[in-house]
Amino acid sequence: MGLSGRSALVTGAYGLLGSWLVKGLLERGARVCVVRRDRPALTALESMGLGSRVDVVEGDVCSEGLV
């Protein structure tokens, strides 16, 4: 399934499952935006080398107007 040109918003992207979701979306050509609430020291997303391939939005999904 090709997702070229489509956008995806992923929460939890810095965890184990979320990073695999991001990887799959990127492999299928999606433009991925992730929400980062805090800055963890070590993340699965960064260890997979995907951090530079996504757009990062700093904030909390509970904040009005963020999404």
N, CA, C and O of each residue as an XYZ file, in Angstrom:
268
protein
N       0.846     -1.176      0.000
C       0.000      0.000      0.000
C       0.889      1.236      0.000
O       1.659      1.439      0.939
N       0.798      2.061     -1.029
C       1.586      3.279     -1.118
C       0.901      4.443     -0.430
O      -0.303      4.648     -0.585
N       1.655      5.185      0.313
C       1.117      6.362      1.010
C       1.801      7.638      0.535
O       1.747      8.664      1.213
N       2.440      7.577     -0.620
C       3.177      8.715     -1.142
C       2.279      9.950     -1.212
O       1.178      9.914     -1.762
N       2.786     11.044     -0.637
C       2.032     12.288     -0.647
C       1.020     12.432      0.472
O       0.421     13.496      0.625
N       0.819     11.395      1.249
C      -0.135     11.451      2.370
C       0.607     11.861      3.631
O       1.807     11.618      3.760
N      -0.105     12.481      4.556
C       0.476     12.889      5.836
C      -0.083     12.024      6.947
O      -1.234     11.592      6.902
N       0.758     11.776      7.954
C       0.337     10.987      9.116
C       0.849     11.664     10.377
O       2.000     12.097     10.432
N      -0.007     11.755     11.389
C       0.361     12.273     12.696
C       0.471     11.086     13.636
O      -0.468     10.302     13.769
N       1.624     10.955     14.288
C       1.848      9.816     15.181
C       2.161     10.330     16.578
O       3.080     11.128     16.767
N       1.391      9.867     17.549
C       1.708     10.138     18.947
C       2.367      8.877     19.498
O       2.081      7.771     19.039
N       3.228      9.041     20.459
C       3.929      7.882     21.010
C       5.036      7.385     20.098
O       5.482      6.245     20.229
N       5.486      8.229     19.173
C       6.474      7.817     18.175
C       7.839      7.519     18.772
O       8.652      6.847     18.137
N       8.106      7.999     19.964
C       9.417      7.787     20.573
C       9.497      6.488     21.353
O      10.560      6.136     21.865
N       8.392      5.775     21.450
C       8.378      4.476     22.110
C       8.644      3.358     21.121
O       8.826      3.609     19.930
N       8.667      2.146     21.597
C       8.997      0.990     20.764
C       7.976      0.777     19.649
O       8.355      0.685     18.482
N       6.708      0.699     19.983
C       5.688      0.447     18.962
C       5.505      1.635     18.029
O       5.364      1.464     16.818
N       5.508      2.832     18.589
C       5.335      4.025     17.770
C       6.463      4.213     16.766
O       6.226      4.656     15.643
N       7.681      3.880     17.160
C       8.811      4.024     16.242
C       8.697      3.052     15.077
O       9.058      3.388     13.949
N       8.200      1.858     15.339
C       7.995      0.888     14.250
C       6.879      1.358     13.320
O       6.954      1.147     12.109
N       5.858      1.987     13.868
C       4.789      2.545     13.042
C       5.350      3.643     12.134
O       5.051      3.684     10.940
N       6.161      4.525     12.708
C       6.790      5.588     11.928
C       7.647      4.993     10.813
O       7.583      5.447      9.670
N       8.433      3.997     11.135
C       9.280      3.345     10.135
C       8.446      2.803      8.975
O       8.795      3.005      7.812
N       7.364      2.126      9.283
C       6.491      1.574      8.255
C       5.859      2.642      7.393
O       5.757      2.483      6.177
N       5.430      3.735      8.016
C       4.827      4.834      7.263
C       5.842      5.483      6.325
O       5.531      5.776      5.170
N       7.053      5.706      6.826
C       8.091      6.311      5.996
C       8.457      5.410      4.823
O       8.666      5.890      3.710
N       8.533      4.113      5.071
C       8.856      3.163      4.002
C       7.803      3.160      2.905
O       8.102      2.841      1.754
N       6.579      3.512      3.254
C       5.490      3.542      2.278
C       5.298      4.929      1.654
O       4.360      5.151      0.888
N       6.204      5.860      1.994
C       6.199      7.158      1.347
C       5.409      8.251      2.027
O       5.237      9.328      1.455
N       4.923      8.010      3.231
C       4.142      9.025      3.939
C       5.045     10.118      4.503
O       6.214      9.880      4.805
N       4.493     11.298      4.638
C       5.142     12.391      5.362
C       4.661     12.268      6.803
O       3.458     12.317      7.060
N       5.578     12.111      7.736
C       5.212     11.816      9.115
C       5.522     12.999     10.022
O       6.603     13.585      9.970
N       4.544     13.331     10.850
C       4.686     14.354     11.877
C       4.474     13.672     13.224
O       3.503     12.939     13.409
N       5.383     13.915     14.159
C       5.273     13.286     15.477
C       5.139     14.360     16.547
O       5.647     15.471     16.395
N       4.456     14.020     17.620
C       4.283     14.921     18.753
C       5.216     14.474     19.863
O       5.203     13.315     20.278
N       6.031     15.418     20.342
C       6.949     15.110     21.447
C       6.578     15.983     22.636
O       6.680     17.208     22.580
N       6.148     15.337     23.712
C       5.745     16.061     24.919
C       6.952     16.433     25.772
O       7.013     17.535     26.317
N       7.911     15.519     25.887
C       9.117     15.779     26.661
C      10.317     15.215     25.901
O      10.148     14.605     24.845
N      11.492     15.408     26.415
C      12.701     14.958     25.738
C      13.328     13.793     26.501
O      14.136     14.002     27.405
N      12.957     12.570     26.137
C      13.582     11.418     26.783
C      15.053     11.308     26.377
O      15.431     11.725     25.283
N      15.868     10.753     27.249
C      17.306     10.649     26.992
C      17.607      9.716     25.818
O      18.406     10.060     24.947
N      16.990      8.566     25.787
C      17.227      7.593     24.726
C      15.879      7.132     24.199
O      15.003      6.746     24.973
N      15.714      7.173     22.887
C      14.426      6.788     22.312
C      14.620      5.758     21.215
O      15.670      5.710     20.575
N      13.618      4.949     21.004
C      13.650      3.954     19.933
C      13.691      4.646     18.578
O      14.368      4.173     17.666
N      12.983      5.751     18.433
C      12.937      6.475     17.162
C      14.332      6.952     16.762
O      14.731      6.811     15.606
N      15.056      7.502     17.696
C      16.412      7.981     17.420
C      17.372      6.818     17.181
O      18.227      6.899     16.299
N      17.246      5.755     17.938
C      18.159      4.617     17.764
C      17.956      3.926     16.416
O      18.866      3.260     15.921
N      16.777      4.078     15.820
C      16.502      3.526     14.494
C      16.932      4.495     13.391
O      16.827      4.166     12.209
N      17.414      5.686     13.761
C      17.865      6.668     12.792
C      16.752      7.372     12.046
O      16.951      7.833     10.922
N      15.576      7.460     12.660
C      14.419      8.034     11.977
C      14.110      9.464     12.408
O      13.274     10.128     11.795
N      14.769      9.939     13.445
C      14.459     11.256     13.996
C      14.595     12.392     13.001
O      13.828     13.354     13.050
N      15.554     12.295     12.105
C      15.771     13.364     11.136
C      14.823     13.284      9.942
O      14.791     14.200      9.120
N      14.060     12.215      9.837
C      13.171     12.026      8.682
C      11.720     12.411      8.970
O      10.855     12.269      8.105
N      11.454     12.898     10.184
C      10.093     13.261     10.561
C      10.031     14.725     10.975
O      11.041     15.317     11.355
N       8.834     15.302     10.896
C       8.590     16.641     11.430
C       8.182     16.471     12.885
O       7.325     15.647     13.205
N       8.800     17.253     13.765
C       8.525     17.133     15.198
C       7.782     18.368     15.687
O       8.188     19.501     15.426
N       6.686     18.128     16.400
C       5.917     19.200     17.040
C       6.071     19.019     18.542
O       5.764     17.957     19.084
N       6.545     20.054     19.205
C       6.710     20.010     20.659
C       5.392     20.376     21.322
O       4.796     21.399     20.988
N       4.932     19.558     22.253
C       3.723     19.887     22.984
C       2.979     18.666     23.463
O       3.462     17.538     23.364
N       1.799     18.911     23.983
C       0.946     17.869     24.535
C      -0.351     17.822     23.720
O      -0.960     18.862     23.469
N      -0.767     16.644     23.315
C      -1.993     16.532     22.500
C      -3.217     17.034     23.247
O      -4.249     17.301     22.631
N      -3.121     17.167     24.563
C      -4.240     17.687     25.351
C      -4.337     19.210     25.280
O      -5.344     19.792     25.683
N      -3.285     19.853     24.768
C      -3.295     21.315     24.661
C      -4.185     21.748     23.502
O      -4.043     21.278     22.373
N      -5.090     22.640     23.806
C      -6.003     23.128     22.768
C      -5.226     23.804     21.642
O      -4.346     24.628     21.890
N      -5.552     23.455     20.434
C      -4.939     24.068     19.273
C      -3.682     23.398     18.771
O      -3.201     23.757     17.696
N      -3.130     22.448     19.490
C      -1.882     21.806     19.045
C      -2.093     20.969     17.811
O      -1.350     21.087     16.836
N      -3.100     20.123     17.848
C      -3.332     19.208     16.724
C      -4.010     19.942     15.604
O      -4.295     19.351     14.562
